[in-house]
Each structure stands twice: as structure tokens, then as C-alpha cells.
Amino acid sequence: MTDRKIDSEAAPLVMGINAVITAIVDGDPCVYTVSGDRAVPNHDADAFPASDQPQNMPAADDAALPFGPYDPVHHRTLELGLRAFVAEQTPFSLGYVEQLYTFGDRGRFTKPEAGAPHFVSVGYLALTRASQTDEARGGAWRPWSLYFPWEDRRGGPSPLIAQHIEPGLAKWVAQTKDKARKARRQERVRVCFGLEGARWNDEQVLERFELLYEAGLVGEALRDQGLTRTGSRPLGPTMRFDHRRVLATAISRLRAKIKYRPVIFELMEEGFTLTELQKTVEAIAGSSLHKQNFRRLLDQTGLVEPTGKKIRGTVGRPAEQFRFRRDAIRDRLDLGMKLPRR
């Protein structure tokens, strides 16, 4: 084996951790975002160059996911590091947590200067109940649909697809004169956005965002080229660094996971009605479900059981209250929520 010469000019490596904290707020799936010096814990701020620390960010545009550097001296594991800085930056003590992905490609966001650190981020998905948290403490819940307005199809396909996305992607396809490349682009557009008879795949959130980024239709694409975009942003505000890409990854993961594991109940209160459960599943999946079929399939899973209580609404008869039946985990392996779409 020959020795490889180590490049003394190689950029230093900095490892960070991102937290995609999700809850249902007023019926919509939301992500917790931070701004200003909340984005990096004060005692670890030196790990990030000053130019990379979010300062005086607008309310939504350029907001960030909670994130911070991993400190192997103080944090025995990545997850312990995550829980430590989330507890510092947010009002949460995290419950359900799972690792998403390691984001380490060069050029993930604004091109760094020569010699600047190369950032590797480990993304985590965390689920919580908004009702169990304290005041926002420098952060804010923001709906997924703010950053991905084309993903919520509960009321039908978003008009943004016909008004902005299709025309923009058509121009991008036409930019190449190579026939084979043009055909590949056309097929990506058709499959990602369910056009020309293709089926909409609710799990392809990341693929759709990456396509829009590659076509230069989202603000991050221009920002990362050092360009300034003027006017409105119909396809959503930007997020700090590549955090909208991290969020897209989390949405894709959660939409897939609710189909085979009972993680949806991490977002539900202890007691709930079947209507509340269905609306939560619809909010996460971004599509409407057939009520009778949903309840029939839910009954087959054995995931819920009645509490014996009734919940009185504003109209109609009191609704029966249910709870998650944890014993179901021991009974069967396929514990997902079936999605009988309308």
C-alpha cells in the first residue's frame, strides 16, 4: 500500500447537528424555526465563522432549523448532543427522535471562501406535541406549506404547479439542446410533479425540491450563486444554509414512515377522536382520505381503543374518545396508517 500525501491546505471539517422538530399546530404540520443568535448556542459559537451565524433574520425568510456543532468532548453521542443544544435553543425536551441523513456534499449551500471550513451536518427528525411546550423562546412554529406550498394537496393540486412550476420547468427543459438530456429532464418533471398521467408520489418531497433548485426556481438556487432575487417568492421563502433541503428530507421520511410504523401517535394528544386522527394523518400526507375506508382500515390494525369518554364538539352528538393501544406493537409488525385516498 502506498502512502497518500495529505494536503495541508485542505479545509477543516466541522460537524453540526440539525433538528427538524415537527408538531401539529392548529391542524397543520409545522416545523420549529429559530432566528438570530438562537441558531447557534453561545458557548459553541466559535465553531462557526461569524459570517455563517444568522443575525437579525426576517420573520420567515432565511430562518433556520435549530442547529449547532457536535462537541465530542461534552457529548458522548450525536443524539445526546442534539438533545443538549435543542434544550438550550428551544422550549422542548425531545421525546421521539430518529436520525435522518448525513449531509456532507460540497456546495450544499453558498460557495465557501478558500480555506473556509467544510460543514457536515447530521439531520434528525423529532416529533412533539405543541400543546406540551412552553412559549416559543425566540423561535416560531411555521407550517410546512410556507416552505413547500405545492405539497399540500388536501384541497386538490396546488395552483402554483400550473401557474409557476410547470412553465418554469418547461423553460429549464428547453434550455438543453441535447435530445437525450432533454428527454431525461422531461421525464423527471413528469414523474416528480405527477404530470401527463403520472401518479403523484407524496414521498418525493426532496426530489421535487432538488428539481426546482436545479432549475433555478427557488430562492436558494440564486442565493448560492451569489445572485440577488427581487420580487415575490411564490415558491416559498428561503431557509438558512441548506435547511429547506433538510426539511424536505424530514417530510419525505415522515410521510413514508407513517405507513408502516405508528409514529403518528407521537403527534396526537393522549385522547383524541377518530376525526382528529384522520385530519392529522391527512395533514402529514398532504392529501384527503376516504373517511369510511380510513376507519375500516384503522379498525383492522387494532392501533386504537376507546377510552370510555365522550368529547362534546360545537355541533352534533359528542364524539367518542380514543387512545393509542400500545399493546398493538407486540401483536403485529405492520403498524402503519393505511391511506385510502379519495
Secondary structure, 3 states (H helix, E strand, C coil): CCCCCCCCCCCCEEEEEEEEEEEEECCEEEEEEECHHHHCCHHHHHHCCHHHCCCCCCCCCCEECCEEECCCCCCCCHHHHHHHHHHHHCCCCCCEEEEEEEECCCCCCCCCCCCCCEEEEEEEEEECCHHHCCCCCCEEEEEHHHHCCCCCCCCCCCHHHHHHHHHHHHHHHHCCCCHHHHHHHHHHHHHHCCCCCCCCCCCCHHHHHHHHHHCCCCHHHHHCCCCCCCCCCCCCCCECCCHHHHHHHHHHHHHHHCCCCCHHHHCCCCCECHHHHHHHHHHHHCCCECHHHHHHHHHHHCCEEEEEEEECCCCCCCEEEEEECCCHHHHCCCCCCCCCEC
